[in-house]
Structure formats: C-alpha cells, structure tokens
Amino acid sequence: MWSAVLFPLIVSVLDTVKNCHAQKRSVALPFWVNEAVFGPSQNAFENVNRGGNGVYALLWATYNNDPAALGHHFKCVIAYNTKRNALDHTLRSHFKFRNDRSGTSYIKTRIKVTAVKYFGYRHYRNALQLDKDGKKFTNILIFSNGRYCDVFLVPKHKNEKTLCTSFTLRIC
C-alpha cells in the first residue's frame, strides 16, 4: 500500500533533481531544498538513528561506480550503523557489497559518518558526510518517510540512491 504512494513521490523527486542538474548554470535549488517545509523529513541523523541497528539495503541507484567507497559496478549493497554518538552527531556505517573486483564474494568496509547541515539549513542536519580513508563525500537526504525508505542525493556523482529497510534483495 505504502509503495503506491512512495514510488510516484520518489520518481517526482528524482525527475526534479535530474532536471536541476541539466541546468548546471542555474542557481535555482530543487523544490525540496526548503527547511521550513521539508526539514523534519530530512533530519539525517535522526533518520539513521531510528530502529536500533537496522539494516539498510540499496534498493535503487542512478549510478553504479563509486571508486571512493564501493568500487566499479557495485551491487547488493547492505549497510548497518553502530557507535552512534548524539553529542557530535557521528556513527559508524558497516557496508557489505559486491563489485567488479569481488566477483561473487562480498567486500566489507567501515565508514565514519557525520550528520551535517547542507544547503544553508540552520536547524536540521540534512546530510551525511562519509569519511573513508581520509576522503570525504556527502549524501544529502532528499526525503524519508521515517520508516522504510530514504532517498539521497549524491552530489559528487550528480545522482540519486534509495536506501530501504524491510526489503529482501532477491537478486543477490
């Protein structure tokens, strides 16, 4: 039932983001960059802090090459979080995935994550800054329904990804 509502919203958000990137010289921000309206559903630290050590699966991404963290042609990405620290808004994410290099074996890695404010937000930490081997990259939370799925923008790749809980990856 919730997927009938969530899927059109995700498609709409991703289409808007794609169109914003097509107009690189435009200074207009996407409609979802509005802390007063969407801030509560973009609270990145609270979002990853929900449900204890919940497992997240990468359900969908508009890219599959991430040399800094997941490698080339990554797939079957599963993540869970530990060592949350509410004082400095940090946690550790543990990733398990496959890529070109690993074949059918899984690779495991840990990444330090800090919730940060992005796009001039003042009250909500709407992005996650990931630090892997001294390389930092940011995932901006576009939308979360607070329960099942989170839609992130990955500015480094100018692409999007959807992380979900309560899903089984049958293709992996």
Beta strands, then each sheet from edge to edge (+ up, - down):
strand 1: 55-61
strand 2: 65-66
strand 3: 71-72
strand 4: 75-85
strand 5: 90-98
strand 6: 107-116
strand 7: 127-132
strand 8: 135-144
strand 9: 149-154
strand 10: 159-164
sheet 1: 1+ 4- 5+ 6- 7+ 8- 9+ 10- 1+
sheet 2: 2+ 3-
end
